[in-house]
């Protein structure tokens, strides 16, 4: 059975759906089963996306991607700096 990767917007919608089902009197386990995910996935999603709205999730993902890009840029520049420093120290 292939794994399905859920988009952040879908995750927020499923978390809200579970909240609605629980407020209607279903048990948490039954509500989780009805949305078609495992309990582990549900609790992991709740920890990560619990109080966020759909637009906030999108913005968070954009910021995480930008952060990763900036970290790679800093790492590349640091490596270049170390290489130049080593080359300069060898010339004298």
PDB file with one MODEL, atoms N, CA, C and O in Angstrom:
MODEL        1
ATOM      1  N   UNK A   1       0.841  -1.177   0.000  1.00  0.00           N
ATOM      2  CA  UNK A   1       0.000   0.000   0.000  1.00  0.00           C
ATOM      3  C   UNK A   1       0.884   1.237   0.000  1.00  0.00           C
ATOM      4  O   UNK A   1       1.681   1.416   0.921  1.00  0.00           O
ATOM      5  N   UNK A   2       0.764   2.104  -1.018  1.00  0.00           N
ATOM      6  CA  UNK A   2       1.627   3.274  -1.100  1.00  0.00           C
ATOM      7  C   UNK A   2       1.260   4.308  -0.036  1.00  0.00           C
ATOM      8  O   UNK A   2       0.100   4.456   0.348  1.00  0.00           O
ATOM      9  N   UNK A   3       2.272   5.004   0.414  1.00  0.00           N
ATOM     10  CA  UNK A   3       2.048   6.049   1.409  1.00  0.00           C
ATOM     11  C   UNK A   3       1.545   7.309   0.717  1.00  0.00           C
ATOM     12  O   UNK A   3       1.982   7.630  -0.388  1.00  0.00           O
ATOM     13  N   UNK A   4       0.638   8.012   1.357  1.00  0.00           N
ATOM     14  CA  UNK A   4       0.117   9.259   0.818  1.00  0.00           C
ATOM     15  C   UNK A   4       0.711  10.408   1.610  1.00  0.00           C
ATOM     16  O   UNK A   4       0.675  10.422   2.841  1.00  0.00           O
ATOM     17  N   UNK A   5       1.254  11.362   0.888  1.00  0.00           N
ATOM     18  CA  UNK A   5       1.769  12.546   1.545  1.00  0.00           C
ATOM     19  C   UNK A   5       0.673  13.601   1.528  1.00  0.00           C
ATOM     20  O   UNK A   5       0.201  14.006   0.466  1.00  0.00           O
ATOM     21  N   UNK A   6       0.282  14.032   2.695  1.00  0.00           N
ATOM     22  CA  UNK A   6      -0.779  15.015   2.821  1.00  0.00           C
ATOM     23  C   UNK A   6      -0.187  16.413   2.768  1.00  0.00           C
ATOM     24  O   UNK A   6       0.884  16.663   3.322  1.00  0.00           O
ATOM     25  N   UNK A   7      -0.876  17.311   2.106  1.00  0.00           N
ATOM     26  CA  UNK A   7      -0.462  18.711   2.066  1.00  0.00           C
ATOM     27  C   UNK A   7      -0.834  19.355   3.394  1.00  0.00           C
ATOM     28  O   UNK A   7      -1.773  18.915   4.058  1.00  0.00           O
ATOM     29  N   UNK A   8      -0.104  20.393   3.783  1.00  0.00           N
ATOM     30  CA  UNK A   8      -0.397  21.049   5.076  1.00  0.00           C
ATOM     31  C   UNK A   8      -1.842  21.527   5.192  1.00  0.00           C
ATOM     32  O   UNK A   8      -2.432  21.453   6.269  1.00  0.00           O
ATOM     33  N   UNK A   9      -2.414  22.014   4.099  1.00  0.00           N
ATOM     34  CA  UNK A   9      -3.801  22.471   4.144  1.00  0.00           C
ATOM     35  C   UNK A   9      -4.744  21.297   4.425  1.00  0.00           C
ATOM     36  O   UNK A   9      -5.719  21.440   5.162  1.00  0.00           O
ATOM     37  N   UNK A  10      -4.446  20.135   3.830  1.00  0.00           N
ATOM     38  CA  UNK A  10      -5.257  18.941   4.068  1.00  0.00           C
ATOM     39  C   UNK A  10      -5.149  18.493   5.521  1.00  0.00           C
ATOM     40  O   UNK A  10      -6.132  18.065   6.125  1.00  0.00           O
ATOM     41  N   UNK A  11      -3.951  18.596   6.069  1.00  0.00           N
ATOM     42  CA  UNK A  11      -3.733  18.193   7.458  1.00  0.00           C
ATOM     43  C   UNK A  11      -4.564  19.059   8.397  1.00  0.00           C
ATOM     44  O   UNK A  11      -5.215  18.545   9.306  1.00  0.00           O
ATOM     45  N   UNK A  12      -4.542  20.376   8.180  1.00  0.00           N
ATOM     46  CA  UNK A  12      -5.316  21.279   9.029  1.00  0.00           C
ATOM     47  C   UNK A  12      -6.804  20.959   8.913  1.00  0.00           C
ATOM     48  O   UNK A  12      -7.526  20.966   9.910  1.00  0.00           O
ATOM     49  N   UNK A  13      -7.256  20.679   7.693  1.00  0.00           N
ATOM     50  CA  UNK A  13      -8.671  20.343   7.497  1.00  0.00           C
ATOM     51  C   UNK A  13      -9.034  19.046   8.219  1.00  0.00           C
ATOM     52  O   UNK A  13     -10.105  18.953   8.817  1.00  0.00           O
ATOM     53  N   UNK A  14      -8.153  18.047   8.169  1.00  0.00           N
ATOM     54  CA  UNK A  14      -8.429  16.773   8.837  1.00  0.00           C
ATOM     55  C   UNK A  14      -8.410  16.931  10.355  1.00  0.00           C
ATOM     56  O   UNK A  14      -9.204  16.301  11.054  1.00  0.00           O
ATOM     57  N   UNK A  15      -7.511  17.765  10.867  1.00  0.00           N
ATOM     58  CA  UNK A  15      -7.491  18.016  12.310  1.00  0.00           C
ATOM     59  C   UNK A  15      -8.789  18.680  12.761  1.00  0.00           C
ATOM     60  O   UNK A  15      -9.338  18.345  13.811  1.00  0.00           O
ATOM     61  N   UNK A  16      -9.273  19.623  11.958  1.00  0.00           N
ATOM     62  CA  UNK A  16     -10.547  20.273  12.294  1.00  0.00           C
ATOM     63  C   UNK A  16     -11.696  19.274  12.227  1.00  0.00           C
ATOM     64  O   UNK A  16     -12.614  19.312  13.046  1.00  0.00           O
ATOM     65  N   UNK A  17     -11.635  18.377  11.237  1.00  0.00           N
ATOM     66  CA  UNK A  17     -12.682  17.374  11.082  1.00  0.00           C
ATOM     67  C   UNK A  17     -12.738  16.465  12.317  1.00  0.00           C
ATOM     68  O   UNK A  17     -13.819  16.126  12.799  1.00  0.00           O
ATOM     69  N   UNK A  18     -11.566  16.078  12.820  1.00  0.00           N
ATOM     70  CA  UNK A  18     -11.528  15.251  14.028  1.00  0.00           C
ATOM     71  C   UNK A  18     -12.112  16.017  15.207  1.00  0.00           C
ATOM     72  O   UNK A  18     -12.861  15.451  16.004  1.00  0.00           O
ATOM     73  N   UNK A  19     -11.776  17.305  15.326  1.00  0.00           N
ATOM     74  CA  UNK A  19     -12.335  18.117  16.416  1.00  0.00           C
ATOM     75  C   UNK A  19     -13.856  18.158  16.354  1.00  0.00           C
ATOM     76  O   UNK A  19     -14.526  18.061  17.382  1.00  0.00           O
ATOM     77  N   UNK A  20     -14.402  18.303  15.148  1.00  0.00           N
ATOM     78  CA  UNK A  20     -15.853  18.341  14.984  1.00  0.00           C
ATOM     79  C   UNK A  20     -16.469  17.006  15.383  1.00  0.00           C
ATOM     80  O   UNK A  20     -17.469  16.968  16.100  1.00  0.00           O
ATOM     81  N   UNK A  21     -15.867  15.906  14.913  1.00  0.00           N
ATOM     82  CA  UNK A  21     -16.404  14.583  15.230  1.00  0.00           C
ATOM     83  C   UNK A  21     -16.362  14.300  16.727  1.00  0.00           C
ATOM     84  O   UNK A  21     -17.295  13.718  17.280  1.00  0.00           O
ATOM     85  N   UNK A  22     -15.278  14.712  17.378  1.00  0.00           N
ATOM     86  CA  UNK A  22     -15.155  14.506  18.828  1.00  0.00           C
ATOM     87  C   UNK A  22     -16.200  15.350  19.561  1.00  0.00           C
ATOM     88  O   UNK A  22     -16.788  14.896  20.543  1.00  0.00           O
ATOM     89  N   UNK A  23     -16.430  16.576  19.087  1.00  0.00           N
ATOM     90  CA  UNK A  23     -17.436  17.417  19.744  1.00  0.00           C
ATOM     91  C   UNK A  23     -18.852  16.883  19.539  1.00  0.00           C
ATOM     92  O   UNK A  23     -19.758  17.206  20.308  1.00  0.00           O
ATOM     93  N   UNK A  24     -19.043  16.059  18.491  1.00  0.00           N
ATOM     94  CA  UNK A  24     -20.349  15.442  18.257  1.00  0.00           C
ATOM     95  C   UNK A  24     -20.540  14.177  19.075  1.00  0.00           C
ATOM     96  O   UNK A  24     -21.605  13.562  19.031  1.00  0.00           O
ATOM     97  N   UNK A  25     -19.522  13.788  19.816  1.00  0.00           N
ATOM     98  CA  UNK A  25     -19.670  12.661  20.722  1.00  0.00           C
ATOM     99  C   UNK A  25     -18.905  11.411  20.340  1.00  0.00           C
ATOM    100  O   UNK A  25     -18.948  10.427  21.078  1.00  0.00           O
ATOM    101  N   UNK A  26     -18.205  11.412  19.212  1.00  0.00           N
ATOM    102  CA  UNK A  26     -17.409  10.243  18.848  1.00  0.00           C
ATOM    103  C   UNK A  26     -16.157  10.195  19.709  1.00  0.00           C
ATOM    104  O   UNK A  26     -15.690  11.216  20.215  1.00  0.00           O
ATOM    105  N   UNK A  27     -15.626   8.998  19.863  1.00  0.00           N
ATOM    106  CA  UNK A  27     -14.345   8.898  20.573  1.00  0.00           C
ATOM    107  C   UNK A  27     -13.236   9.376  19.642  1.00  0.00           C
ATOM    108  O   UNK A  27     -13.395   9.399  18.421  1.00  0.00           O
ATOM    109  N   UNK A  28     -12.124   9.752  20.235  1.00  0.00           N
ATOM    110  CA  UNK A  28     -11.001  10.250  19.447  1.00  0.00           C
ATOM    111  C   UNK A  28     -10.508   9.167  18.490  1.00  0.00           C
ATOM    112  O   UNK A  28     -10.221   9.458  17.329  1.00  0.00           O
ATOM    113  N   UNK A  29     -10.408   7.934  18.956  1.00  0.00           N
ATOM    114  CA  UNK A  29      -9.931   6.841  18.108  1.00  0.00           C
ATOM    115  C   UNK A  29     -10.842   6.620  16.908  1.00  0.00           C
ATOM    116  O   UNK A  29     -10.361   6.405  15.796  1.00  0.00           O
ATOM    117  N   UNK A  30     -12.159   6.672  17.125  1.00  0.00           N
ATOM    118  CA  UNK A  30     -13.101   6.506  16.015  1.00  0.00           C
ATOM    119  C   UNK A  30     -13.006   7.666  15.032  1.00  0.00           C
ATOM    120  O   UNK A  30     -13.065   7.464  13.819  1.00  0.00           O
ATOM    121  N   UNK A  31     -12.860   8.866  15.550  1.00  0.00           N
ATOM    122  CA  UNK A  31     -12.752  10.043  14.688  1.00  0.00           C
ATOM    123  C   UNK A  31     -11.482   9.981  13.837  1.00  0.00           C
ATOM    124  O   UNK A  31     -11.496  10.344  12.661  1.00  0.00           O
ATOM    125  N   UNK A  32     -10.390   9.520  14.439  1.00  0.00           N
ATOM    126  CA  UNK A  32      -9.128   9.405  13.704  1.00  0.00           C
ATOM    127  C   UNK A  32      -9.269   8.359  12.607  1.00  0.00           C
ATOM    128  O   UNK A  32      -8.813   8.567  11.483  1.00  0.00           O
ATOM    129  N   UNK A  33      -9.902   7.235  12.934  1.00  0.00           N
ATOM    130  CA  UNK A  33     -10.105   6.192  11.928  1.00  0.00           C
ATOM    131  C   UNK A  33     -10.975   6.686  10.784  1.00  0.00           C
ATOM    132  O   UNK A  33     -10.765   6.299   9.634  1.00  0.00           O
ATOM    133  N   UNK A  34     -11.937   7.525  11.080  1.00  0.00           N
ATOM    134  CA  UNK A  34     -12.857   8.002  10.048  1.00  0.00           C
ATOM    135  C   UNK A  34     -12.175   8.925   9.036  1.00  0.00           C
ATOM    136  O   UNK A  34     -12.623   9.016   7.893  1.00  0.00           O
ATOM    137  N   UNK A  35     -11.095   9.613   9.439  1.00  0.00           N
ATOM    138  CA  UNK A  35     -10.388  10.454   8.482  1.00  0.00           C
ATOM    139  C   UNK A  35      -9.321   9.680   7.719  1.00  0.00           C
ATOM    140  O   UNK A  35      -8.734  10.203   6.772  1.00  0.00           O
ATOM    141  N   UNK A  36      -9.065   8.442   8.121  1.00  0.00           N
ATOM    142  CA  UNK A  36      -8.179   7.573   7.361  1.00  0.00           C
ATOM    143  C   UNK A  36      -6.698   7.721   7.637  1.00  0.00           C
ATOM    144  O   UNK A  36      -5.879   7.534   6.738  1.00  0.00           O
ATOM    145  N   UNK A  37      -6.343   8.054   8.863  1.00  0.00           N
ATOM    146  CA  UNK A  37      -4.924   8.121   9.231  1.00  0.00           C
ATOM    147  C   UNK A  37      -4.710   7.330  10.519  1.00  0.00           C
ATOM    148  O   UNK A  37      -5.663   6.960  11.205  1.00  0.00           O
ATOM    149  N   UNK A  38      -3.452   7.082  10.826  1.00  0.00           N
ATOM    150  CA  UNK A  38      -3.137   6.366  12.054  1.00  0.00           C
ATOM    151  C   UNK A  38      -3.126   7.347  13.228  1.00  0.00           C
ATOM    152  O   UNK A  38      -3.043   8.562  13.051  1.00  0.00           O
ATOM    153  N   UNK A  39      -3.212   6.781  14.418  1.00  0.00           N
ATOM    154  CA  UNK A  39      -3.174   7.635  15.609  1.00  0.00           C
ATOM    155  C   UNK A  39      -1.841   8.353  15.734  1.00  0.00           C
ATOM    156  O   UNK A  39      -1.780   9.503  16.169  1.00  0.00           O
ATOM    157  N   UNK A  40      -0.779   7.664  15.349  1.00  0.00           N
ATOM    158  CA  UNK A  40       0.555   8.273  15.420  1.00  0.00           C
ATOM    159  C   UNK A  40       0.610   9.513  14.532  1.00  0.00           C
ATOM    160  O   UNK A  40       1.097  10.565  14.946  1.00  0.00           O
ATOM    161  N   UNK A  41       0.106   9.377  13.308  1.00  0.00           N
ATOM    162  CA  UNK A  41       0.096  10.520  12.385  1.00  0.00           C
ATOM    163  C   UNK A  41      -0.748  11.656  12.938  1.00  0.00           C
ATOM    164  O   UNK A  41      -0.355  12.822  12.882  1.00  0.00           O
ATOM    165  N   UNK A  42      -1.908  11.305  13.472  1.00  0.00           N
ATOM    166  CA  UNK A  42      -2.798  12.335  14.023  1.00  0.00           C
ATOM    167  C   UNK A  42      -2.107  13.112  15.127  1.00  0.00           C
ATOM    168  O   UNK A  42      -2.131  14.343  15.111  1.00  0.00           O
ATOM    169  N   UNK A  43      -1.497  12.438  16.079  1.00  0.00           N
ATOM    170  CA  UNK A  43      -0.875  13.132  17.203  1.00  0.00           C
ATOM    171  C   UNK A  43       0.369  13.912  16.770  1.00  0.00           C
ATOM    172  O   UNK A  43       0.672  14.961  17.339  1.00  0.00           O
ATOM    173  N   UNK A  44       1.084  13.409  15.772  1.00  0.00           N
ATOM    174  CA  UNK A  44       2.231  14.140  15.234  1.00  0.00           C
ATOM    175  C   UNK A  44       1.744  15.418  14.538  1.00  0.00           C
ATOM    176  O   UNK A  44       2.322  16.491  14.711  1.00  0.00           O
ATOM    177  N   UNK A  45       0.683  15.285  13.755  1.00  0.00           N
ATOM    178  CA  UNK A  45       0.109  16.451  13.088  1.00  0.00           C
ATOM    179  C   UNK A  45      -0.403  17.453  14.105  1.00  0.00           C
ATOM    180  O   UNK A  45      -0.203  18.657  13.945  1.00  0.00           O
ATOM    181  N   UNK A  46      -1.052  16.979  15.134  1.00  0.00           N
ATOM    182  CA  UNK A  46      -1.613  17.873  16.140  1.00  0.00           C
ATOM    183  C   UNK A  46      -0.507  18.643  16.851  1.00  0.00           C
ATOM    184  O   UNK A  46      -0.661  19.821  17.175  1.00  0.00           O
ATOM    185  N   UNK A  47       0.612  17.957  17.090  1.00  0.00           N
ATOM    186  CA  UNK A  47       1.734  18.631  17.740  1.00  0.00           C
ATOM    187  C   UNK A  47       2.311  19.714  16.816  1.00  0.00           C
ATOM    188  O   UNK A  47       2.680  20.790  17.287  1.00  0.00           O
ATOM    189  N   UNK A  48       2.393  19.439  15.510  1.00  0.00           N
ATOM    190  CA  UNK A  48       3.018  20.362  14.577  1.00  0.00           C
ATOM    191  C   UNK A  48       2.066  21.457  14.098  1.00  0.00           C
ATOM    192  O   UNK A  48       2.450  22.623  14.015  1.00  0.00           O
ATOM    193  N   UNK A  49       0.813  21.079  13.780  1.00  0.00           N
ATOM    194  CA  UNK A  49      -0.114  22.021  13.172  1.00  0.00           C
ATOM    195  C   UNK A  49      -1.306  22.365  14.057  1.00  0.00           C
ATOM    196  O   UNK A  49      -2.271  22.960  13.578  1.00  0.00           O
ATOM    197  N   UNK A  50      -1.259  22.004  15.332  1.00  0.00           N
ATOM    198  CA  UNK A  50      -2.420  22.086  16.201  1.00  0.00           C
ATOM    199  C   UNK A  50      -3.201  23.376  16.176  1.00  0.00           C
ATOM    200  O   UNK A  50      -4.395  23.345  15.880  1.00  0.00           O
ATOM    201  N   UNK A  51      -2.605  24.489  16.465  1.00  0.00           N
ATOM    202  CA  UNK A  51      -3.370  25.729  16.578  1.00  0.00           C
ATOM    203  C   UNK A  51      -3.275  26.631  15.375  1.00  0.00           C
ATOM    204  O   UNK A  51      -3.613  27.811  15.458  1.00  0.00           O
ATOM    205  N   UNK A  52      -2.822  26.098  14.257  1.00  0.00           N
ATOM    206  CA  UNK A  52      -2.608  26.943  13.088  1.00  0.00           C
ATOM    207  C   UNK A  52      -3.800  26.921  12.149  1.00  0.00           C
ATOM    208  O   UNK A  52      -4.561  25.954  12.107  1.00  0.00           O
ATOM    209  N   UNK A  53      -3.947  27.996  11.402  1.00  0.00           N
ATOM    210  CA  UNK A  53      -4.948  28.065  10.348  1.00  0.00           C
ATOM    211  C   UNK A  53      -4.257  27.753   9.026  1.00  0.00           C
ATOM    212  O   UNK A  53      -3.031  27.672   8.956  1.00  0.00           O
ATOM    213  N   UNK A  54      -5.045  27.582   7.999  1.00  0.00           N
ATOM    214  CA  UNK A  54      -4.525  27.149   6.704  1.00  0.00           C
ATOM    215  C   UNK A  54      -3.498  28.136   6.147  1.00  0.00           C
ATOM    216  O   UNK A  54      -2.452  27.717   5.652  1.00  0.00           O
ATOM    217  N   UNK A  55      -3.777  29.431   6.221  1.00  0.00           N
ATOM    218  CA  UNK A  55      -2.835  30.418   5.687  1.00  0.00           C
ATOM    219  C   UNK A  55      -1.566  30.488   6.529  1.00  0.00           C
ATOM    220  O   UNK A  55      -0.486  30.750   6.000  1.00  0.00           O
ATOM    221  N   UNK A  56      -1.689  30.257   7.832  1.00  0.00           N
ATOM    222  CA  UNK A  56      -0.513  30.261   8.695  1.00  0.00           C
ATOM    223  C   UNK A  56       0.393  29.072   8.382  1.00  0.00           C
ATOM    224  O   UNK A  56       1.617  29.191   8.437  1.00  0.00           O
ATOM    225  N   UNK A  57      -0.198  27.943   8.059  1.00  0.00           N
ATOM    226  CA  UNK A  57       0.585  26.758   7.713  1.00  0.00           C
ATOM    227  C   UNK A  57       1.366  27.009   6.430  1.00  0.00           C
ATOM    228  O   UNK A  57       2.541  26.657   6.330  1.00  0.00           O
ATOM    229  N   UNK A  58       0.710  27.618   5.455  1.00  0.00           N
ATOM    230  CA  UNK A  58       1.370  27.914   4.186  1.00  0.00           C
ATOM    231  C   UNK A  58       2.560  28.847   4.423  1.00  0.00           C
ATOM    232  O   UNK A  58       3.642  28.623   3.882  1.00  0.00           O
ATOM    233  N   UNK A  59       2.360  29.887   5.228  1.00  0.00           N
ATOM    234  CA  UNK A  59       3.426  30.847   5.530  1.00  0.00           C
ATOM    235  C   UNK A  59       4.576  30.169   6.286  1.00  0.00           C
ATOM    236  O   UNK A  59       5.746  30.449   6.025  1.00  0.00           O
ATOM    237  N   UNK A  60       4.232  29.271   7.228  1.00  0.00           N
ATOM    238  CA  UNK A  60       5.261  28.559   7.978  1.00  0.00           C
ATOM    239  C   UNK A  60       6.121  27.713   7.041  1.00  0.00           C
ATOM    240  O   UNK A  60       7.344  27.689   7.178  1.00  0.00           O
ATOM    241  N   UNK A  61       5.491  27.017   6.086  1.00  0.00           N
ATOM    242  CA  UNK A  61       6.241  26.190   5.144  1.00  0.00           C
ATOM    243  C   UNK A  61       7.140  27.049   4.256  1.00  0.00           C
ATOM    244  O   UNK A  61       8.272  26.666   3.959  1.00  0.00           O
ATOM    245  N   UNK A  62       6.636  28.214   3.831  1.00  0.00           N
ATOM    246  CA  UNK A  62       7.458  29.123   3.041  1.00  0.00           C
ATOM    247  C   UNK A  62       8.677  29.590   3.836  1.00  0.00           C
ATOM    248  O   UNK A  62       9.788  29.647   3.309  1.00  0.00           O
ATOM    249  N   UNK A  63       8.458  29.922   5.100  1.00  0.00           N
ATOM    250  CA  UNK A  63       9.569  30.377   5.942  1.00  0.00           C
ATOM    251  C   UNK A  63      10.582  29.270   6.185  1.00  0.00           C
ATOM    252  O   UNK A  63      11.785  29.526   6.216  1.00  0.00           O
ATOM    253  N   UNK A  64      10.104  28.037   6.359  1.00  0.00           N
ATOM    254  CA  UNK A  64      11.023  26.916   6.545  1.00  0.00           C
ATOM    255  C   UNK A  64      11.873  26.696   5.290  1.00  0.00           C
ATOM    256  O   UNK A  64      13.069  26.423   5.394  1.00  0.00           O
ATOM    257  N   UNK A  65      11.266  26.812   4.112  1.00  0.00           N
ATOM    258  CA  UNK A  65      12.013  26.654   2.857  1.00  0.00           C
ATOM    259  C   UNK A  65      13.043  27.772   2.709  1.00  0.00           C
ATOM    260  O   UNK A  65      14.181  27.521   2.311  1.00  0.00           O
ATOM    261  N   UNK A  66      12.648  29.002   3.026  1.00  0.00           N
ATOM    262  CA  UNK A  66      13.581  30.122   2.945  1.00  0.00           C
ATOM    263  C   UNK A  66      14.722  29.958   3.947  1.00  0.00           C
ATOM    264  O   UNK A  66      15.875  30.251   3.634  1.00  0.00           O
ATOM    265  N   UNK A  67      14.399  29.490   5.145  1.00  0.00           N
ATOM    266  CA  UNK A  67      15.413  29.255   6.167  1.00  0.00           C
ATOM    267  C   UNK A  67      16.429  28.213   5.701  1.00  0.00           C
ATOM    268  O   UNK A  67      17.632  28.384   5.898  1.00  0.00           O
ATOM    269  N   UNK A  68      15.945  27.138   5.084  1.00  0.00           N
ATOM    270  CA  UNK A  68      16.845  26.093   4.582  1.00  0.00           C
ATOM    271  C   UNK A  68      17.748  26.648   3.483  1.00  0.00           C
ATOM    272  O   UNK A  68      18.940  26.346   3.435  1.00  0.00           O
ATOM    273  N   UNK A  69      17.165  27.467   2.598  1.00  0.00           N
ATOM    274  CA  UNK A  69      17.963  28.064   1.523  1.00  0.00           C
ATOM    275  C   UNK A  69      19.040  28.976   2.095  1.00  0.00           C
ATOM    276  O   UNK A  69      20.182  28.942   1.637  1.00  0.00           O
ATOM    277  N   UNK A  70      18.697  29.781   3.078  1.00  0.00           N
ATOM    278  CA  UNK A  70      19.670  30.688   3.690  1.00  0.00           C
ATOM    279  C   UNK A  70      20.754  29.916   4.445  1.00  0.00           C
ATOM    280  O   UNK A  70      21.917  30.322   4.436  1.00  0.00           O
ATOM    281  N   UNK A  71      20.391  28.819   5.091  1.00  0.00           N
ATOM    282  CA  UNK A  71      21.398  28.007   5.790  1.00  0.00           C
ATOM    283  C   UNK A  71      22.414  27.432   4.801  1.00  0.00           C
ATOM    284  O   UNK A  71      23.613  27.411   5.077  1.00  0.00           O
ATOM    285  N   UNK A  72      21.921  26.964   3.641  1.00  0.00           N
ATOM    286  CA  UNK A  72      22.833  26.444   2.617  1.00  0.00           C
ATOM    287  C   UNK A  72      23.753  27.542   2.108  1.00  0.00           C
ATOM    288  O   UNK A  72      24.939  27.301   1.882  1.00  0.00           O
ATOM    289  N   UNK A  73      23.215  28.756   1.924  1.00  0.00           N
ATOM    290  CA  UNK A  73      24.031  29.871   1.445  1.00  0.00           C
ATOM    291  C   UNK A  73      25.118  30.215   2.454  1.00  0.00           C
ATOM    292  O   UNK A  73      26.267  30.446   2.076  1.00  0.00           O
ATOM    293  N   UNK A  74      24.763  30.250   3.732  1.00  0.00           N
ATOM    294  CA  UNK A  74      25.757  30.546   4.774  1.00  0.00           C
ATOM    295  C   UNK A  74      26.822  29.453   4.822  1.00  0.00           C
ATOM    296  O   UNK A  74      28.008  29.745   4.978  1.00  0.00           O
ATOM    297  N   UNK A  75      26.407  28.212   4.689  1.00  0.00           N
ATOM    298  CA  UNK A  75      27.372  27.113   4.708  1.00  0.00           C
ATOM    299  C   UNK A  75      28.332  27.217   3.528  1.00  0.00           C
ATOM    300  O   UNK A  75      29.534  27.008   3.687  1.00  0.00           O
ATOM    301  N   UNK A  76      27.811  27.538   2.347  1.00  0.00           N
ATOM    302  CA  UNK A  76      28.668  27.688   1.169  1.00  0.00           C
ATOM    303  C   UNK A  76      29.660  28.838   1.347  1.00  0.00           C
ATOM    304  O   UNK A  76      30.840  28.705   1.022  1.00  0.00           O
ATOM    305  N   UNK A  77      29.176  29.958   1.862  1.00  0.00           N
ATOM    306  CA  UNK A  77      30.060  31.108   2.061  1.00  0.00           C
ATOM    307  C   UNK A  77      31.105  30.831   3.136  1.00  0.00           C
ATOM    308  O   UNK A  77      32.249  31.268   3.011  1.00  0.00           O
ATOM    309  N   UNK A  78      30.735  30.129   4.165  1.00  0.00           N
ATOM    310  CA  UNK A  78      31.697  29.780   5.211  1.00  0.00           C
ATOM    311  C   UNK A  78      32.784  28.874   4.660  1.00  0.00           C
ATOM    312  O   UNK A  78      33.964  29.049   4.966  1.00  0.00           O
ATOM    313  N   UNK A  79      32.388  27.913   3.852  1.00  0.00           N
ATOM    314  CA  UNK A  79      33.352  27.012   3.233  1.00  0.00           C
ATOM    315  C   UNK A  79      34.296  27.790   2.313  1.00  0.00           C
ATOM    316  O   UNK A  79      35.506  27.563   2.335  1.00  0.00           O
ATOM    317  N   UNK A  80      33.749  28.709   1.499  1.00  0.00           N
ATOM    318  CA  UNK A  80      34.595  29.528   0.631  1.00  0.00           C
ATOM    319  C   UNK A  80      35.580  30.358   1.445  1.00  0.00           C
ATOM    320  O   UNK A  80      36.749  30.479   1.077  1.00  0.00           O
ATOM    321  N   UNK A  81      35.112  30.924   2.543  1.00  0.00           N
ATOM    322  CA  UNK A  81      35.968  31.739   3.405  1.00  0.00           C
ATOM    323  C   UNK A  81      37.113  30.907   3.979  1.00  0.00           C
ATOM    324  O   UNK A  81      38.259  31.358   4.007  1.00  0.00           O
ATOM    325  N   UNK A  82      36.803  29.693   4.438  1.00  0.00           N
ATOM    326  CA  UNK A  82      37.841  28.833   5.001  1.00  0.00           C
ATOM    327  C   UNK A  82      38.859  28.429   3.950  1.00  0.00           C
ATOM    328  O   UNK A  82      40.055  28.369   4.233  1.00  0.00           O
ATOM    329  N   UNK A  83      38.394  28.153   2.739  1.00  0.00           N
ATOM    330  CA  UNK A  83      39.313  27.791   1.654  1.00  0.00           C
ATOM    331  C   UNK A  83      40.236  28.957   1.331  1.00  0.00           C
ATOM    332  O   UNK A  83      41.442  28.766   1.178  1.00  0.00           O
ATOM    333  N   UNK A  84      39.685  30.166   1.225  1.00  0.00           N
ATOM    334  CA  UNK A  84      40.508  31.339   0.933  1.00  0.00           C
ATOM    335  C   UNK A  84      41.480  31.634   2.067  1.00  0.00           C
ATOM    336  O   UNK A  84      42.616  32.035   1.816  1.00  0.00           O
ATOM    337  N   UNK A  85      41.059  31.447   3.283  1.00  0.00           N
ATOM    338  CA  UNK A  85      41.926  31.692   4.436  1.00  0.00           C
ATOM    339  C   UNK A  85      43.101  30.715   4.431  1.00  0.00           C
ATOM    340  O   UNK A  85      44.241  31.099   4.690  1.00  0.00           O
ATOM    341  N   UNK A  86      42.810  29.449   4.133  1.00  0.00           N
ATOM    342  CA  UNK A  86      43.868  28.445   4.076  1.00  0.00           C
ATOM    343  C   UNK A  86      44.828  28.731   2.933  1.00  0.00           C
ATOM    344  O   UNK A  86      46.040  28.592   3.099  1.00  0.00           O
ATOM    345  N   UNK A  87      44.318  29.122   1.793  1.00  0.00           N
ATOM    346  CA  UNK A  87      45.171  29.428   0.639  1.00  0.00           C
ATOM    347  C   UNK A  87      46.028  30.652   0.922  1.00  0.00           C
ATOM    348  O   UNK A  87      47.196  30.682   0.532  1.00  0.00           O
ATOM    349  N   UNK A  88      45.483  31.662   1.590  1.00  0.00           N
ATOM    350  CA  UNK A  88      46.232  32.870   1.893  1.00  0.00           C
ATOM    351  C   UNK A  88      47.325  32.609   2.922  1.00  0.00           C
ATOM    352  O   UNK A  88      48.402  33.199   2.844  1.00  0.00           O
ATOM    353  N   UNK A  89      47.064  31.747   3.868  1.00  0.00           N
ATOM    354  CA  UNK A  89      48.071  31.482   4.896  1.00  0.00           C
ATOM    355  C   UNK A  89      49.226  30.673   4.323  1.00  0.00           C
ATOM    356  O   UNK A  89      50.337  30.756   4.847  1.00  0.00           O
ATOM    357  N   UNK A  90      49.014  29.924   3.307  1.00  0.00           N
ATOM    358  CA  UNK A  90      50.073  29.125   2.698  1.00  0.00           C
ATOM    359  C   UNK A  90      51.009  29.923   1.831  1.00  0.00           C
ATOM    360  O   UNK A  90      52.133  29.491   1.574  1.00  0.00           O
ATOM    361  N   UNK A  91      50.566  31.102   1.363  1.00  0.00           N
ATOM    362  CA  UNK A  91      51.385  31.922   0.474  1.00  0.00           C
ATOM    363  C   UNK A  91      52.481  32.662   1.210  1.00  0.00           C
ATOM    364  O   UNK A  91      53.476  33.025   0.584  1.00  0.00           O
ATOM    365  N   UNK A  92      52.361  32.897   2.454  1.00  0.00           N
ATOM    366  CA  UNK A  92      53.340  33.710   3.188  1.00  0.00           C
ATOM    367  C   UNK A  92      54.371  32.837   3.731  1.00  0.00           C
ATOM    368  O   UNK A  92      55.299  33.310   4.387  1.00  0.00           O
TER     369      UNK A  92
ENDMDL
END
